[in-house]
Every structure is written in C-alpha cells, then in structure tokens.
Amino acid sequence: MLIMKHYSVLLINCVMIDYVLRSFLSLSDWLNACVAIERVVSVTQGTQFNKAKSIRIAKVMILFIIILSFVSDLQDPFHRERMNDEEDKRI
C-alpha cells in the first residue's frame, strides 16, 4: 500500500489508464463503423466487389484509424490534475 501514497504514481496511473481506455473505446467504434461501411459497399457492388482491393484499403484504414484515435485523445492527459480531498482522505 506504500506505493499508493506516492502522488506522482497515482497521477500517472490515472492519466494513462483513462487515456488508454478512452482511446480503445473510440477505436472500437471507428472500426465497427468501417466494417459496416464495407458491408454496405460489398452488397451494393455485388459481383463487381474486388476483395483484394478491399483488403488493401482496410489495412491502410486500420492504421489511419489507430493513429487518429490515439492522437485525437492526446490532449486529455496534459490537462489532468490531481485533487486532494481532505475530508474523505482520498486523492
């Protein structure tokens, strides 16, 4: 329990855990949307749907979405602050 007394450790844990969870949640939503869009395109194109081209585009889009998701939430950790609550004796 001694490690929980260090304020810097608590701040880093709070910032990083929240940042990673928020980024992965938005990443999940974006990837679900991309899958839905690809399904619509494949249904509308029917037999002309090019699976090899779709796989290449999907690889590029996944990389782009991962970068976009983590960069868009990057401002949040820089504006976090630690608060001390003396009444409840918690941080």
C-alpha positions as CSV (number, residue, x, y, z in Angstrom):
1,M,0.0,0.0,0.0
2,L,3.0,2.3,0.3
3,I,3.1,2.7,-3.5
4,M,-0.4,4.1,-3.4
5,K,0.8,7.0,-1.2
6,H,3.0,8.4,-3.9
7,Y,1.1,11.2,-5.7
8,S,3.1,11.0,-8.9
9,V,2.4,7.3,-9.3
10,L,-1.3,7.9,-8.7
11,L,-1.3,10.8,-11.3
12,I,0.5,8.7,-13.9
13,N,-1.9,5.7,-13.4
14,C,-5.0,7.9,-13.6
15,V,-3.8,9.7,-16.7
16,M,-2.6,6.7,-18.6
17,I,-5.4,4.3,-17.7
18,D,-8.1,6.8,-18.6
19,Y,-6.2,7.8,-21.9
20,V,-5.8,4.2,-23.0
21,L,-9.4,3.2,-22.1
22,R,-10.8,6.3,-23.9
23,S,-8.7,5.7,-27.0
24,F,-9.6,2.0,-27.2
25,L,-13.3,2.8,-26.9
26,S,-13.2,5.3,-29.7
27,L,-11.1,2.9,-31.7
28,S,-13.7,0.2,-31.3
29,D,-16.5,2.5,-32.5
30,W,-14.5,3.6,-35.5
31,L,-13.6,0.1,-36.6
32,N,-17.2,-1.1,-36.2
33,A,-18.3,1.8,-38.4
34,C,-15.7,0.8,-41.1
35,V,-16.9,-2.8,-41.1
36,A,-20.5,-1.6,-41.6
37,I,-19.4,0.7,-44.4
38,E,-17.5,-2.1,-46.1
39,R,-20.6,-4.4,-45.8
40,V,-22.8,-1.8,-47.5
41,V,-20.2,-1.3,-50.3
42,S,-19.9,-5.1,-50.9
43,V,-23.7,-5.5,-51.0
44,T,-24.2,-2.6,-53.4
45,Q,-21.4,-3.6,-55.7
46,G,-22.4,-7.2,-55.8
47,T,-20.3,-9.3,-58.1
48,Q,-18.0,-6.4,-59.1
49,F,-16.7,-6.2,-55.5
50,N,-12.9,-6.6,-55.5
51,K,-11.9,-8.4,-52.4
52,A,-8.1,-7.9,-52.8
53,K,-8.6,-4.1,-53.2
54,S,-10.8,-4.1,-50.2
55,I,-8.2,-5.8,-48.1
56,R,-5.5,-3.3,-49.1
57,I,-7.8,-0.4,-48.3
58,A,-8.8,-2.0,-45.0
59,K,-5.1,-2.3,-43.9
60,V,-4.5,1.4,-44.6
61,M,-7.7,2.5,-42.9
62,I,-6.9,0.5,-39.8
63,L,-3.5,2.1,-39.4
64,F,-5.0,5.5,-40.1
65,I,-7.9,5.0,-37.6
66,I,-5.5,3.8,-34.8
67,I,-3.3,6.8,-35.3
68,L,-6.3,9.2,-35.4
69,S,-7.9,7.6,-32.3
70,F,-4.8,8.0,-30.2
71,V,-3.9,11.4,-31.4
72,S,-7.4,12.8,-31.0
73,D,-7.4,11.9,-27.3
74,L,-3.8,13.1,-26.7
75,Q,-4.8,16.5,-25.3
76,D,-6.6,15.0,-22.3
77,P,-3.6,13.7,-20.3
78,F,-1.9,17.1,-20.5
79,H,-4.9,18.8,-18.8
80,R,-5.4,16.4,-15.9
81,E,-4.8,17.5,-12.4
82,R,-4.6,15.7,-9.1
83,M,-7.1,16.8,-6.4
84,N,-6.8,16.1,-2.7
85,D,-9.9,15.6,-0.7
86,E,-9.0,16.2,3.0
87,E,-12.4,15.3,4.4
88,D,-12.6,11.8,2.8
89,K,-8.8,11.4,2.9
90,R,-8.6,10.5,-0.7
91,I,-6.9,11.8,-3.9
